[in-house]
Amino acid sequence: MMKLKFTYFLLLILLLRIPTSLFAQQALIPLPQELSWKKGTLNLDKGIFIPNYLFFKNEMGLVKQFFEQNNIKDFEEGKIKPLFTLQLLTKTGLGNEGYNLEINAKGITIGAEHETGLFYALKTLEQLLLENKRLPFVKIRDIPAFSFRGFLLDVGRNYQPMAMLKEQIDVMAKYKLNVLHFHFTEDIAWRLESKKYPGLTASKNMTRWPGKYYTEKEFKELIDYCKKRHILFLPEIDMPGHSAAFERYFGHNMQSDSGMYYIKSLLKEFKETYPSLTHLHIGGDEVKISNKNFMPEITRFVEELGFKTYGWDPGSNLEASTVRQLWMGGPKAIDKASQFEFIDSKHLYINHMDPLETVTTLFFRQFAEQKQESEQLKGAILCSWPDRAVAHPEDMFLQSAIYPGLLTFAERAWRGNGEAEWKANLPQEGTASFEAFSEFETRLLQHKERFFEGMPFPYVQQTKLKWELIGPFDNGGDLQKRFDIEQAPFSDHLNVAKTQVGATVILRHWWADVVIGALDDPKPNSTWYARTKIWSDQEEVRSFWIGFGNLSRSYASDTPKDGTWDDLSSQVFVNGSAIPAPSWRFPGRKGSLEVPLIDEGYSFRMPTKIKLKKGWNEVLIKVPVGKFAGKDWQNPVKWMYTFTPIP
């Protein structure tokens, strides 16, 4: 027995001594469908021979860049192995986007049926970590579960500079997203230059970011930038709703006879100016239809111009030829007998999600309750709708988890599967679902460290925080009512209802009819407590994210009152001492979509500093609730908490 224990001890020491970089070599996002790591490494210390592939100029630029960045030289013609090989294959079942990638003693071999597949193989190669100029032996066969994997950028409400747009496109390409849904027309502004109607983009016709729009040259630059990265550029001209900017300039409602004349004139100019574009989103949502002929007539006009059309569903009366982008309602499978094509965006609006919740939700998300593409469902679009004004474009990336969300969505859109129903919290520890998330979280954090240094990436590890949820306690509507647990020692074996892992825990979702919360049977007028312990090697002051009722970036929600964390009298205790709420810059301010959020969320304000003692530190969170209905629709009751140390 002693010998066996000693063997286990030696094995543990050896595992601890293995460099973490060896495990990092496997940190691929999205994880390939078929992946087999082999024993051995390819030594590139002396270089690699790269033949001159004349037909793959775009892809060869990536090849050269990868090896140059890793200080790997290119052998001269006629030198011996290792060899870098690109192959266009036929009848492999890989489709346009699939690829084979193999690294062995002979070199690196990439095969695909189309240049897009070669591009994606190189994007996988870029993620491999070289150790002493060595690449691990690996064999990959990869193909996406969905052919339509998109990201929506709303620049109509909040303008984004070109450099910011290109950065996001680069991230999309890196993680194999292939559609940029570009929403540039809104009530607030029309943000694309028109040579025929130059006053359309005049400052006086914009209610936010006046004078900020994209020139014809910039728009063509974006189209070309996407094309080189195998990304479909899908512009949206929202019709007939979200068109107040159009109406301010032309003086006519878009659905009127005069309005239809002008919008057709703009659409014709758009096609003539950007003839390479063949896909156009025509909107159709959130509008009262006064002219039932508008959408059918506009659709026919747009399709005659040579566009494939997309529209919001539910929305106006779309034609059968228009691809429907789902955006409202709960999880529901598409009727297999439907004659329409669909793209899923339901519960894929990250502006409504807590930043940490974003990764949890998207990881488990199943598009339209389907595990992979079907005749009706082609894929999904992740949407970033910062309805509320921002003080700086960069603020959007801290208020919403745009980059963590993009990576998680890319994993799910490429691999497919997911789980039925919509989730906001992590599953129970020890389950297969929890282990799958934990493994992905490890890869996500490695990518944060390797590829997003200095960039906004509001996500930290959640899987190590384990809470005891204790309750319910009847507060009779008195949210400040105290209970004995606040004075009880942590060693007391209280009535723990359940355990929950996570840095953000949502007890009852504000969309409880469609999103599952942590509590099985939440009751109004009740108080719950959550407790955990945090270890510290020494007495120190550490930074924490602490938050309650995380505000949506689409509601005109009010700021908490002075001296409070939220409107529910939530509290945080560490080692028995209450942690004071932030000193809000604008306490109790009435919400407005035109008033930017400043410090209302944990991810974009200075972290809370807490003094920890050496050893275990006791954390107790108090989360009361009264009625589940908010004071108005702009201020829903968000019964939740966030608490986590941050690096």
N, C-alpha and C positions, 0 to 999 in steps of 0.2 A: 504493500500500500504506500509506504514512504517513497519507494522507487517510482511508482506511478505518479504521485504528487509532484515529485521532482521533475519528471518528464513534462508534466503539464506546465510547471513553472518555467522550464527552459523554452517550451513552445511559446508561452506568453511573451517572454523576453524577446524572442526572435521576431514575433509579430510586431511588437512595439518598436523594434529597431528597423523594420522595413520602411524605407522612405515613403512618405505619403504621396509623393509624385508618381510612384508606380501605380497607385490606385487612381490617381488623377488622370492617367492615360485612358481610363475607361469612362471619363466624364463627358460623354457625347450627348448633345441635345440638338434635335430629337434623337432618342436612342434608335438605332437602326432596327428594322424588323428582324433580320437574321444577323447575329453577331457572334463570332467565335474567335476568342483570343488564343493564339498559339504560343508554344514555348519557343523562346528565342527572340532576338532583336536584329534589325537590319542596321549595320554599321555604315554611317554616311560620313565618317571622319575624313575620308579621302575624296568625297564628292559622289555625284551620281551623273550618269550619262542621260541627257535629255535630247532626243531627236528633234529635229525642226519640223513641228507639225504645222504646216502652212494653213490648213483648213480651220484651225482652232485658235485664231489670233486672240480672241477674248479670253478663252480658257487658259491659253499659254501664258498670258499676262499674270494670271493667278498662280500658275505653277512657278514661274520665275520669282514672283514676289514671295511665295511661301519659302522657297529654298534660300533666297537672299536674306530674308528676315531671320532665318535660323543659321546663317553663316555656313550654308552648304554650297560648295562650288559645283559648277557644271563641268563634267569631263569634256575633253575635246573629242571630236569625231574619231571613231575607231578604237577608243579605249575600252577596256574590259568592264564587266559588270561592277556594281549594280546598275540596272536599267530602269528608266521611267517610261511607262508605256500607256498611251491613250488609244482606245479601240472603239470604233463604231461597230456595234453588233447588229444582227438581225434575228428576228424570231426568238427572242429570249423571254418574252412575257413581261419585260420590265417597263414597257410603255415609254412615254416621253420623259418621265421624271425619275424612273428607277435607274439603279446603277449597281455594278459589282466593283468592289475594291479589295485588293489582296496585297498584303505586304509579306514577303518571304525572303529567303536568302538570295533569290535572283534579283529582287528589286521591288518596285511598286507598279502594279498593273491596275488600270481603271478601264472598265468597259461599260458602254451604255448604248441604247438605240438612238439617242438624240443628244444634241449638245447640252440640253438642259440637264440631262442625267449626268453628263460629264461635269458640269458646273456644280451640281449638288455633291458629287463624289469628292470634288476638290474642297468644298466647304466642310465636308467631314474630315478630310485630311488635315485641314487647317486647325482643327480642334485637337489633334493629337499632340501630346506634349513630348518633345524630344529630350531624352536624358543623355547627356554627353554625346550628342549627335547620333543617337540611336532611336529608331522607331520600333515599337513592338510588332511582332508578327501577328497579323490579324486577317480574318476573312469575313467580308461583309457582303450581303445581298440585301438590297434595300429598295422599297417601293412605297409610296404614300398610300394611306387608307382613303384619303380624300384628295381630289384633284384641284379643289378650290379652297385656298387657305389664305384668308384676307385680313387686312387691318384697315380700319376706317380712321382717317384723320379729319377732324372738323376744324378747318381754318376759316370758315365763314364767321364763326362767333369770336374766335381768338386767333389772330394772325400769328403765323410762325415763320421765322426767317428761313431762307433757303438752306443755310448750313445745318439748321436743326432738322429740316425735312430730309436732307441727304443722309444725315446720321441715322435717322430712323429707317430709311430705306436700306442702308448698309446692314443694320441689325436684322431687318426682315430677311435679306438675302442670306445672311450668315446662318439663319435658323430655318431656311427653306420655306418661308412664306412667299406666296407668289401672286398676290393681288393687293394693290394699293387703291383703296376706295377713297377718293379725294373729294371731300364735301366742301365746296368753295362758295356756294351761294346760300344766303340766309336772309332772314328778316333784318339782321343787323347790318350786313354788307354784302355786296357783290364784289368778289375779290379777284376777278380776272379782267385784264385789259380788253376793251373792245375798240377797234379802230373806227368802226362805224358809229358807235355811240360812246365817245370818250367820257362824257359826263356821268356815265353809269358808275364809275369808280371815283368820282369826286369826293373829297372829304365831307362835304355837306350832306351827301347821301349815305354816309356811314354813321351809325350811332355808337360804335366802339372801334378802337384802333383806326381813327380816321386817316384816310390817305394811304393806308397799307393794303397793297394788292400785288398781284403777280403780273409781270409784263408778258407779252407774247414770247419774248426770248427766254424768260425764266420758265414758262410753262413747257416750251419745247425742250428745254434743258432737263426738266423733271421727267418728261416722257422718255427721253433718250437715256437718262440715268437709270430708270426702271428697266428699260428694254435690255440694257447691257447686263442686268442682274436677273434676267428671266422673270421679271415681275410685270404682270398685266396692269397697266395704268387705267383705272376705272373712275373717270370723273363723274360727279353728280351735279346736274343742274336741277334743283328741286322745283317741281311744278305740281299743281298750281299753288301749293302751300309754301310756307316759309319764304315768301316772295315779297315781303314789305319793301325791301331795298329796290327791287324792280319797280314796284308801284310808286315809290317816292320819286323816282327819276322820270318814268314815262307818264305818270299821272293817270294810269288806267289799271284796273284790276286785271290780273293775268287771264281770268276766265271770260272777260268781255271780248267782243269782236276786235276792238282796237288792241287789247292786251294780247290776243292770239296772233295778231299781225306782227307785233313787235317781238314776241318770243320766237316766232318762226324765223323772223329776220335774224335774230341772235343765233339761233340754232344753225341756220344756213351758213352764217359767217364762221361759226365755231368749226363746222366740218371743213369748210374751205381753208381755214387757217391751220387746222391740225388734221390733215387728210389721213395720217397713219392710224388714227384712233378708230377702232371698230366696235367698241363697247361703251355704252352710256347709261348711267343711272338717271331715271327721270323722276325720282321722288314719289310723290303721291300721298304722303301721310299727313295726318294732323291738319286737315283742312275740311271746311264745309263746301261740298260740291254744289255750286249754283248752276253749272253748265255741264250736264251729263255727257255732252259730246266732246268736252275738252280733252280728256285723257285718251279716248280712242282716236281722235283726230290727230293729236300730237304724237301718239305712238306710231301711227301710220306714217306721219311726216318724217319722224326720226328714223324709222326703219327704212324708208325710201332713200334717206341720205346714206344708208349703209351701216347703221348701227344695230347691234344686238342690244335690246333694252332690258333694264332691271328696274324694279320698283318695290316699294315698301308694302308689306302685308301684315296686318290689316292696313288699308289705305283706300284710295279711290278705286274706280272701276278699271282695273288693269286688263289688258288684252291677254289672250291665252299664250301669245308668243313671248310675253314678258316674264323674265325670271323673277320669282317672288322672294324677297328678303324678309324673313320672319323676324318680328321684333316685339310682339306683345303676347301675353298669355303664359300659361304654365307649361311644364314638360308634357309634350304630346307627340305621339308618333304621327308621321305623315301617312295619309291614306295611300296604300299601295296601288289603288286604282286611279289615283289622281293623274291627270294628263299634263300637269304643270311641273316646271322645274323649280326647286327651292334652294335657298341659301339660309342657314340658320344664324340669327343674331339674338335670339331670345336669351335673356339673362347673360348676355355677353357685353354689357355696358360697364366698363370698369370705373366710370365716373360715379356710379352708384355704390361701388363696393369699398369697404375698408381695405387699405393696402395689403394687410396680411391675409385677410379673407380672400383677396383676389387670387392668390396662388392656390389656396385650398380649393376654392370653387372651380377654377379652371382646370385643375389637375383631374378632378373627378367628373368633369362635365362630359355628358354624352350628347352629341348633336342630334336634335330631333329624335331622341331615344333610339338612335341607330349606331351600330358599332363601326360601320364603314359606309362608303359611298353606295348609293343605289341609283336607279334610273331617275327617281324623283329628287333625291338629295345629293347635291354636288359637293357640299362642304359648308363652311361657316366663315363669318367675318367677325373679328373682335373689334369692338367700337370704343373709341375715346371721344366722349362728348363733354367737354368742359363748358357746360352751359353758362356757368357763372364767370364773370369777367375775372381775369387774372392781372396782377400788377406787372408781372414779367412772364414771357413765354415759358421760361424754365420752371416756373412754379407748378405748371401742369404735371411735370414729371415727379414732383415731390408729393403733391396732393393725391395723385393717383399712381398706382404701381404700374406705370406704362411698360418699362423694360422687364421687370419680373413677370408681368402679365403676358407680354409678347412671347417670352421664352416658354412659359408654361402652356400657353395656347398652341405654340408651334409643336410642342411635344404631343399634345392631344390630337391636333389636326393631322399630323403626319402618321402617328401610330394608330389612331382610331380607338375603338373600345370605349373606355369610360364606364361610369356606373349610372344606373337609372335614378331618377329623381335628382333634385338639385341640393347640394350640400354647402353649408357655410362653415362647418366645424370639422376638425380632424376626426377620423373614426377611432374606435377604441384601440388602445395599445395592445399589441400582440396579434391583431388580425392581419390577414393578408393585405387588406387595403391600407392599413397603417404602414406596414413594412414597405409597400410599393411607394407610398408618399415619402417616407423617410429616405428611401434610396434616391428618389428624384430630388428631394431637397438637398441632399449632399452634392449632387451634380450641379444643381442651380447655384449653390453658394460657391462652388469651385469656379463656375463661369463668372460669377460676380467678381471674384478676386482676380481672375486672369484677364477678363475682357472689358470690365466696366469700371476700372480704376478712375476715380475722379468724376464719374458720371452718376447722376441720381438713380439709385437703385434701392428703393425703400422696402427692403426685406431682410429679415434676420431669421436664424434658426428657431423653429417653433417646437420641434419634436422632443425637446428635453424638458419642457415645462409641463409638469403634471399637477393638476389641481384636484382638490377634494371639493365637491359642490355640496353645500350643506343647507338644507331648507326643505320646504318653505316655512317662513314665519309670517303669520298673519299680521300685517301692519295696520289694518283697518283704514287704509287711505292716508295714514300719517307716515310719510316717507322718511321722516327724521327719527322715527321710533327706534329705540335701541333695544338690543336683546342680549341675554347673558353670554352668548358666544363671544361677544366683544371683549369680555373679561376672562374667558376660559383659557387655561393653559393649552398649548398646542398638543400636549401629551394626552389630553382628554380624548376618549374614544366617543366622539359625537356621532349623531345619526347622519352618516355620509350617504347622500342619495345616489351619487355616482361619481366617478372620476372622469376628468376631461383633460386631454392634452392640447396645448396650444398657447400661443402668445395673445391671440385675439379669440375670445370666447363669446359667442352670440347665444344668449339664453333663449330668446324668442325673436325670430327674424321679423323685421318690420313688414315683410311680405310673407307672413306666416302661412298664408293659404297655398303658397307654391314653394317655399324654401324651408327646409327642416332646421329647427334650432336645437340647442343642446338639451333642453328640458322636454321630457315626453309629454307632460301635461301641465303647461304653464298656467298659473292662476293670476288674475289681477289682484291688486292690493296685497302683494306679498313681497317679502324681502328674502334674498338669498345671499349666502356668503361663499366665497371661494378662498381656499387657503393652500399655501405651498411653502416650501423652504428653499432658500438659495444659499449656496456655499460660497464662502470667501476665504482665501488662503491667509488673508491679513486684514487688519482694520484699514478700511479705505473708503473713498468716495467714488461711487460709480454712477454712470449715466443710464437712465431708463426711459423707455417709451411708456407713457401712461396715458390712457385715454378712455373716454366713455361716449357713447352716442356719436360715433364718427360721422361728420357731416358729409352729405352728398355734395358733389360739385355741380349738381343740377337743380338743387332746391335753394330757395331764398330763406334758408334756415337762420334762426337767431343765434347770437353769440351767448354763451353761458353768462349768468350774472356774476358779479364780483364775489370772490371767495368760494365759488362752487366749481365742481368739476363738470356738472351738467344740471339739467332741470329735475333730476330724479334723486338728488341728495346722495349720490354715490360717494364712497369714501375709500381711501387706501390707508392701511396701517402696516408699518414695518417695525418689527420688534416692539409692538404695543403703542407706537407713536403715530399719530395721524400725519400723513404727508399732505401739506397744503396744496391747494389747486394753483395753477399758474396765475400770475398777475396779468389777466387779459388786457390787451391794449385798448380794446373797445368792449368792455363788459356790458352785457345786456343789450347790445345793439340789435335793432330790428333788421332782419335779413333783407337783402336786396340782391338780385342777380347782377346789378351793376356795381356792387360793392365787393371788391376782392376779399377772399379769405386771407388772413394774415398769420394767425397763430392758433386757430381753432382746432387743428388736428395735430396728433403726436408726431407725424412724419415730416412736418414742415415748421415746427417750432423748436426752440432750444430744448434739448432733453432735460428731464427732471434729475437733479443730483440728489442722491441718497447716501448717507453715511452707513456703511455696513460694518458690523463687528467681525472679528476673526471667528471662523466656524460657521455654523448654521444660522441663517437669518430668517425670521418668521414673517411671512407676508399674508395679510388678511384683506380681502377685497369685499366691500359691502355694496350690493347692487339691489336697491329697492325699486319697486314699480307700483304705480297706481292703476289708472285705467290704461288699456292698451291703445286707445285712440288718442292721437296727438291733438294739440290745441287747434291745428289747422293742417292742411295737406302739405304745407311747406315744412312743417316740423313734426315728422312722424316720431313715435316713441321707439327709440333704438335701445333695447334692453341688452346691453353688452358691456364688455370691458376689454381693455388691452393693457397688459403689463409684461414687460420683458426687459432684461438688461441688454444693452447694445454695445458693440465693440468701441 
